[in-house]
Amino acid sequence: MVFTVGFCAALLLTPKLVTHPTDDLRSSGTDPSLISPPQSVLVTLRRGETLMAILTRFGLERAEAHAMIETVRPFVNPRRLRAGDRFHLLLHPEEKRIQGLEYTIDRSLLRVISTAEGWAVEHSPILFVQETRVVRGNIVENLYVSGTQAGLSPAQILELAAIFEFDIDFFSDFQRGDEFSLVFEQIRYEDGRTEAGKLLAAMIEAGGEVFRAFYFVDREGRGSYYGTDGRSVRRAFLRAPLSYRRISSTYNLNRRHPIFRTLRPHRAIDYAAPAGTPVVAVGSGRVVFAGWRGGYGKLVEIRHVNGYATRYAHFSRIAPGIRRGKQVTQDDVVGYVGETGHATGPHLHFEMLLRGEKINFLALRIPRTEQLKGNDLQRFVKLHDERLALLQNKQADVAKADF
């Protein structure tokens, strides 16, 4: 696995309001013995656990815990806390009872402290810097494994896949050694946390081709990803309607039918996948059929613009709400893989039609949906050149910003 990581110049943003729990303790007339710095204990919320459970586990009476929770409720909804959320409990250095709590919310720190009048809350911004990070790597096993080894998070890998899903089949197009490179924002906080921001540019090699995408906000304030030529990377149709194991049967005019054992043209693509795998509409359109149709079994047919239509067959079940006349958008789930009708095992039978004639979907050159023009195109060209230099610079310097 070969990869490099670089940082570029950063911008200093929000200042922090510096306070300390003992300031409030002194001003409130609290027992001087409590002025000693409290002990900070990191606690992670476990599955099925609540903030009330944590507070009582560390010795607070339920009434006191309830009062603390009510104090923080204007800033955080306790019902929305999830397993994995982390808190710092502030404990008395000797008696180990809870004196307060700290919880990070986005770019601010929520601090609850004990005073003579009860629980008091502070809500202050955390100092942070915004950096531009570059990550590069090579495909060894698959994009997920190689991406995580290069330092990408699962969320970033999924975002990368979503950007290029119109051009790359992530299950079959990659070859060992294919390169990828990403430029993205990173927020680095004074307390040591980091947070991945917007993916600004990406390059990925697949199937002998190189694909690039650059994030750009047009004059209307709409942000999207565009290729080097200023055309949107989004296309009228997805490359595949599901996550599949393999293509079990391609578009073939001389295929021997697996059930009837005769030569029958197979004007469709069969995607082998586990029963129950969700299947999505490859493009936006209107459902013109949803139900049982002979050898197709449970079938959904969608009519798209410019004379295109798609059929999705052998479903185990059709997705709720999918019926004739229903408008669907690209990536909406329309059904689930099954083996109804003439099928020898669970798979999706997928057909693409143009003006009523079945065509080879795998050979279709799918058109892009948008082209930048005028001043937007001029601004994009400048931004493109700057970020392309980052993508291509394999000797990127490390230049972290300081607080």
ABEGO torsion letter per residue (X at the ends): XBBBBBBBBBBBBBBBBBBBAAAAAAAAGBBAAAABBBBBBBBBBBBGBBAAAAAAAAGBBAAAAAAAAAAAAAABBAAABBBGBBBBBBBBAAAGBBABBBBBBEABBBBBBBBAAEBBBBBBBBBBBBBBBBBBBBBAABAAAAAAAAGBBAAAAAAAAAAAAAABBAAAABBBGBBBBBBBBBBBBAAGBBBBBBBABBBBBBGGBBBBBBBBBBAAGBBBBBBAAGBBABBABBABABBBABBABBBBAABBBAAAGBBBBBBBBBBBBBBGBBBBBABBEBBABBEBBEAAEBBBBBBBBGGBBBBBBGBABBBBGBBBGBBBBBGBBABBBBABEBBABBBBBBBBBBGGBBBBAAABBBBBABBBBEAAAAAAAAAAAAAAAAAABAABBBBBBBX
